[in-house]
Amino acid sequence: MDLRFFKKTLFSLCLVPFLSNAQYTDVINSNRPGRAVSAYAVGKNVAQMEMGLLYEQQDNATLNTDSNIFGVDFAFRYGLLFESLEVNVEGSYISQGITYTQTGTDDRLTDFSRSRAGLKYLVFDPFKNPENNKPNLYSWRANNVFQWKNLIPAVSLYAGATFNLGENPFYVGDPTISYRGAVATQSRLSPRFVLISNIAYDRIGTDFPEWSYAVSVTHAFRDPKWSVFIENQGIKSDRYSDILLRTGVAYLISPDFQADFHLGSGFKNSPSRIFAVLGFSYRLDFHKDTLVPIDSQKSGQNGKIKKNAAKKKRKKKGKKKKDKLDF
């Protein structure tokens, strides 16, 4: 297949100006649970693994089949070169046992149902300038209620490829490599609520290109180690279309280790889908803050310093007008 499209996409991504720095966090930043992807990268020199064990019951009223699916979701993420760039490899490897209800015969399909790799780059971060996001020291309410500016999201772009290696029974006739592009946004609605949205165009160059979206809302409890999420995902393709709903919880075991569990289902009967996933995320944190010499720092980052700002202001004596009498 012609690789010109893929090369142009990557080249365009590299030309995006360095508008922001990803926010490296002291605790793990995982895309689990769910399928919505965070706009932020994991941070420079951070290696992260995210895995899940899945079970799904899938029945197809049109094909008269009942299926039980066991598999593994996986993702490997690494902060490359600078804070806002991330390389990731992700996929799902499943084994699907199929029973044909009319004939009573069985079959089994085993292969990757999802396999791709790509680069994600943060192009805009509303929290880049800390001066615009200082807490209000005089009002607890001002820091904890919804503010319209919180809707301004961080935005990242993704460019990558989807792979179809060997004779994959789930994607018969697809080429070995197709292309994928996506946009991810993330808004902090309040200190406890985060909104993430994704839109992606996958399998570009095949006979069955696929549009998808995902919208996820996460809420942290008073004990910040616990969080709950709800997610809606839509998939549109000539091969398969559906709307999926997921909900679940995550628990932070340590700053570098998170466990999660979620349930989900589809809204169609061709096929109908009910699934459960138990997963974890673990990171190897080799991140080091870059120290910038004072001579190399940009001036005015925290507001312009006015000339003679350190000197006490002198009171100016008003000039007397000539037509006024001075008693």
C-alpha positions as CSV (number, residue, x, y, z in Angstrom):
1,M,0.0,0.0,0.0
2,D,1.1,3.6,-0.7
3,L,2.8,5.0,2.4
4,R,2.6,8.6,1.3
5,F,-0.5,9.4,3.3
6,F,1.0,8.1,6.5
7,K,4.3,9.9,5.9
8,K,2.5,13.2,5.3
9,T,0.4,12.8,8.4
10,L,3.5,12.2,10.6
11,F,5.3,15.1,8.9
12,S,2.4,17.5,9.6
13,L,2.3,16.4,13.2
14,C,6.0,17.2,13.6
15,L,5.4,20.7,12.2
16,V,2.8,21.5,14.9
17,P,4.3,24.4,17.0
18,F,5.3,23.6,20.5
19,L,2.4,25.3,22.1
20,S,2.4,23.5,25.4
21,N,3.9,21.1,27.9
22,A,2.1,18.0,29.1
23,Q,1.4,18.0,32.8
24,Y,3.5,15.3,34.4
25,T,1.8,14.1,37.5
26,D,3.2,12.6,40.7
27,V,0.6,9.7,40.4
28,I,0.0,7.5,37.4
29,N,-2.0,8.9,34.5
30,S,-3.9,5.9,33.0
31,N,-6.3,5.7,30.1
32,R,-8.0,2.9,32.0
33,P,-10.8,2.0,32.6
34,G,-12.7,2.5,29.4
35,R,-11.6,3.3,25.8
36,A,-11.6,7.1,25.9
37,V,-8.0,8.4,25.7
38,S,-6.6,11.2,27.8
39,A,-5.3,14.3,26.0
40,Y,-2.2,14.3,28.1
41,A,1.0,12.3,27.6
42,V,2.5,10.2,30.4
43,G,5.6,12.5,30.6
44,K,9.1,12.3,29.3
45,N,11.0,9.1,30.1
46,V,7.9,7.5,31.7
47,A,7.2,3.9,30.6
48,Q,3.7,2.7,31.3
49,M,1.8,-0.6,30.8
50,E,-2.0,-0.9,30.9
51,M,-3.6,-4.4,30.7
52,G,-7.1,-5.9,31.2
53,L,-8.6,-9.4,31.3
54,L,-11.9,-9.4,29.5
55,Y,-14.9,-11.6,29.2
56,E,-17.8,-10.9,26.7
57,Q,-21.0,-12.7,25.8
58,Q,-22.0,-11.9,22.3
59,D,-25.2,-13.2,20.6
60,N,-26.1,-12.5,17.0
61,A,-29.8,-12.8,16.2
62,T,-29.2,-12.3,12.4
63,L,-26.5,-15.1,12.1
64,N,-28.1,-17.3,14.8
65,T,-24.9,-17.5,16.8
66,D,-24.0,-17.4,20.5
67,S,-20.4,-16.5,21.5
68,N,-18.2,-16.4,24.6
69,I,-15.1,-14.3,24.3
70,F,-12.1,-14.3,26.5
71,G,-9.1,-12.0,25.9
72,V,-6.6,-9.5,26.9
73,D,-6.5,-5.7,26.4
74,F,-3.1,-4.1,26.4
75,A,-1.4,-0.8,25.9
76,F,2.3,0.3,26.2
77,R,2.9,4.0,26.5
78,Y,6.2,5.9,26.6
79,G,7.0,9.6,26.9
80,L,9.4,10.3,24.0
81,L,11.8,13.2,23.5
82,F,9.7,15.9,25.3
83,E,6.8,16.2,27.7
84,S,4.0,16.6,25.2
85,L,4.8,13.6,22.9
86,E,3.9,10.0,23.6
87,V,4.3,6.8,21.6
88,N,1.9,4.0,22.2
89,V,1.2,0.5,21.1
90,E,-2.2,-1.0,21.9
91,G,-4.5,-3.9,21.1
92,S,-6.8,-6.7,22.1
93,Y,-6.1,-10.4,21.6
94,I,-9.2,-12.5,21.9
95,S,-10.5,-16.1,21.6
96,Q,-14.1,-16.3,20.5
97,G,-16.0,-19.6,20.9
98,I,-19.0,-19.6,18.5
99,T,-22.0,-21.9,18.6
100,Y,-24.3,-21.9,15.6
101,T,-27.7,-22.4,17.2
102,Q,-29.5,-23.8,14.1
103,T,-27.0,-26.6,13.5
104,G,-25.5,-27.0,16.9
105,T,-21.9,-26.8,15.5
106,D,-19.1,-25.0,17.2
107,D,-16.2,-22.9,15.9
108,R,-13.4,-20.9,17.5
109,L,-11.7,-17.7,16.2
110,T,-8.5,-16.5,17.8
111,D,-6.5,-13.4,16.8
112,F,-6.1,-9.7,17.4
113,S,-9.4,-7.8,17.3
114,R,-7.4,-4.5,17.7
115,S,-3.8,-3.9,16.9
116,R,-2.3,-0.4,16.4
117,A,0.6,1.9,17.1
118,G,1.0,5.7,16.9
119,L,2.1,9.0,18.2
120,K,0.0,11.4,20.4
121,Y,1.0,15.0,20.7
122,L,-0.5,17.7,23.0
123,V,-1.0,20.8,21.0
124,F,-2.9,23.0,23.5
125,D,-3.0,23.0,27.3
126,P,-5.2,25.5,29.1
127,F,-3.1,25.0,32.3
128,K,0.2,25.9,30.6
129,N,0.2,29.3,32.2
130,P,-0.1,28.9,36.0
131,E,-0.9,32.6,36.4
132,N,-4.3,32.0,34.8
133,N,-5.1,29.1,37.0
134,K,-4.2,30.3,40.5
135,P,-6.6,29.3,43.3
136,N,-8.7,31.9,44.9
137,L,-7.2,32.3,48.4
138,Y,-10.4,34.0,49.7
139,S,-13.1,31.7,48.5
140,W,-13.4,28.0,48.8
141,R,-16.6,28.1,46.7
142,A,-14.8,29.8,43.8
143,N,-12.3,27.0,43.7
144,N,-14.8,24.1,43.8
145,V,-17.8,25.2,41.7
146,F,-18.2,24.9,38.0
147,Q,-16.7,27.8,36.0
148,W,-17.2,28.4,32.3
149,K,-13.4,28.6,31.7
150,N,-13.2,24.9,32.8
151,L,-14.8,23.9,29.6
152,I,-11.7,25.0,27.6
153,P,-10.1,21.6,27.0
154,A,-6.6,20.4,26.5
155,V,-6.3,19.1,22.9
156,S,-4.0,16.4,21.5
157,L,-3.6,14.9,18.0
158,Y,-2.9,11.3,17.2
159,A,-1.5,9.7,14.0
160,G,-0.8,6.0,13.7
161,A,-1.4,2.8,11.9
162,T,-3.7,-0.3,12.4
163,F,-2.1,-3.6,11.6
164,N,-3.7,-6.8,10.3
165,L,-1.0,-9.4,10.5
166,G,-1.4,-12.9,8.9
167,E,-4.8,-14.3,8.1
168,N,-6.9,-12.5,10.7
169,P,-10.4,-14.1,10.7
170,F,-11.9,-10.9,12.2
171,Y,-10.8,-8.7,9.2
172,V,-10.8,-10.9,6.2
173,G,-9.5,-9.0,3.1
174,D,-8.1,-6.0,5.0
175,P,-4.5,-4.9,4.0
176,T,-1.6,-5.5,6.4
177,I,-1.4,-1.7,7.3
178,S,-4.1,0.9,7.3
179,Y,-4.0,4.4,8.9
180,R,-5.6,6.1,11.8
181,G,-6.1,9.7,12.9
182,A,-7.7,11.0,16.1
183,V,-8.3,14.1,18.2
184,A,-8.6,13.8,22.0
185,T,-9.8,16.6,24.4
186,Q,-9.8,16.8,28.2
187,S,-11.5,19.3,30.4
188,R,-11.4,19.6,34.2
189,L,-14.9,20.6,35.0
190,S,-14.1,20.8,38.7
191,P,-11.5,19.4,41.1
192,R,-13.4,16.1,41.1
193,F,-14.9,15.9,37.6
194,V,-13.0,15.3,34.4
195,L,-14.5,15.2,30.9
196,I,-12.7,13.4,28.1
197,S,-13.8,13.2,24.4
198,N,-12.3,11.4,21.4
199,I,-13.1,11.3,17.7
200,A,-11.2,8.9,15.4
201,Y,-11.1,7.8,11.8
202,D,-9.6,4.3,11.6
203,R,-8.7,1.8,8.9
204,I,-8.2,4.5,6.3
205,G,-7.5,2.9,3.0
206,T,-9.5,-0.2,3.5
207,D,-12.9,-1.2,2.1
208,F,-14.4,-0.6,5.6
209,P,-13.1,2.6,7.1
210,E,-14.4,3.3,10.6
211,W,-15.6,6.4,12.4
212,S,-15.8,6.3,16.2
213,Y,-16.3,8.7,19.1
214,A,-16.0,8.3,22.9
215,V,-17.2,10.6,25.7
216,S,-16.2,9.8,29.3
217,V,-16.9,11.5,32.6
218,T,-14.8,10.6,35.7
219,H,-15.6,11.6,39.3
220,A,-13.1,11.3,42.2
221,F,-14.5,10.5,45.6
222,R,-13.6,12.3,48.9
223,D,-11.0,9.5,49.2
224,P,-9.1,10.4,46.0
225,K,-7.7,6.9,45.6
226,W,-11.2,5.9,44.4
227,S,-12.9,7.2,41.2
228,V,-15.9,6.2,39.1
229,F,-16.6,6.7,35.4
230,I,-19.3,6.5,32.8
231,E,-18.5,6.4,29.1
232,N,-20.4,6.4,25.9
233,Q,-18.7,5.1,22.7
234,G,-20.1,5.0,19.2
235,I,-18.8,3.1,16.2
236,K,-19.8,3.6,12.6
237,S,-18.7,1.3,9.7
238,D,-20.1,-0.8,6.9
239,R,-18.7,-3.8,8.7
240,Y,-19.9,-3.0,12.3
241,S,-21.8,-0.2,13.9
242,D,-23.0,0.1,17.5
243,I,-23.3,2.3,20.6
244,L,-21.6,1.1,23.7
245,L,-22.1,2.1,27.3
246,R,-19.5,1.5,30.1
247,T,-19.2,2.2,33.8
248,G,-16.8,1.2,36.5
249,V,-14.3,2.1,39.2
250,A,-10.6,2.6,39.6
251,Y,-8.5,2.4,42.7
252,L,-5.0,3.9,43.2
253,I,-3.0,1.3,45.1
254,S,0.3,3.3,44.9
255,P,1.5,6.4,43.0
256,D,2.6,4.0,40.2
257,F,0.0,1.3,40.3
258,Q,-3.8,1.4,39.6
259,A,-6.4,-1.3,39.5
260,D,-9.8,-1.0,37.8
261,F,-13.0,-2.8,36.9
262,H,-15.8,-2.0,34.5
263,L,-18.9,-3.4,32.9
264,G,-20.5,-2.5,29.6
265,S,-23.1,-3.4,26.9
266,G,-24.2,-2.5,23.4
267,F,-27.6,-1.5,22.2
268,K,-28.0,-3.8,19.2
269,N,-29.0,-7.4,18.8
270,S,-26.8,-8.1,15.8
271,P,-24.8,-8.7,17.8
272,S,-25.8,-8.0,21.4
273,R,-22.9,-7.5,23.7
274,I,-22.4,-7.7,27.4
275,F,-18.8,-7.5,28.8
276,A,-16.7,-7.2,31.9
277,V,-13.1,-6.2,32.2
278,L,-10.7,-6.4,35.2
279,G,-7.4,-4.5,34.7
280,F,-4.4,-2.7,36.1
281,S,-1.9,0.0,35.1
282,Y,1.7,0.2,36.2
283,R,4.4,2.7,35.3
284,L,8.2,2.9,35.5
285,D,8.9,6.5,36.4
286,F,12.2,7.7,35.0
287,H,11.0,11.3,34.7
288,K,13.3,14.1,35.7
289,D,12.4,17.8,35.8
290,T,14.6,19.8,33.4
291,L,16.4,22.6,35.3
292,V,16.5,25.8,33.2
293,P,19.4,28.2,34.1
294,I,18.2,31.6,35.2
295,D,20.1,33.2,32.3
296,S,18.0,31.2,29.9
297,Q,14.6,31.8,31.5
298,K,12.2,34.0,29.6
299,S,11.3,37.2,31.3
300,G,7.8,38.2,32.1
301,Q,6.4,34.6,32.5
302,N,4.7,35.6,35.8
303,G,3.6,39.0,34.6
304,K,5.6,42.0,33.5
305,I,7.7,43.7,36.2
306,K,7.2,47.4,36.0
307,K,10.1,49.7,36.0
308,N,11.1,51.0,39.5
309,A,8.5,48.6,41.0
310,A,10.7,48.1,44.1
311,K,10.8,51.8,44.9
312,K,8.2,53.4,47.1
313,K,5.7,55.5,45.2
314,R,6.0,59.1,46.0
315,K,3.0,61.2,46.3
316,K,2.7,63.7,43.6
317,K,2.0,67.2,44.5
318,G,-0.8,68.6,42.6
319,K,0.0,71.7,40.6
320,K,-1.9,74.8,41.6
321,K,-4.0,76.4,39.0
322,K,-3.2,80.0,38.4
323,D,-6.9,81.1,38.7
324,K,-7.4,79.4,42.1
325,L,-6.8,81.2,45.4
326,D,-4.6,79.5,48.0
327,F,-5.9,80.2,51.5
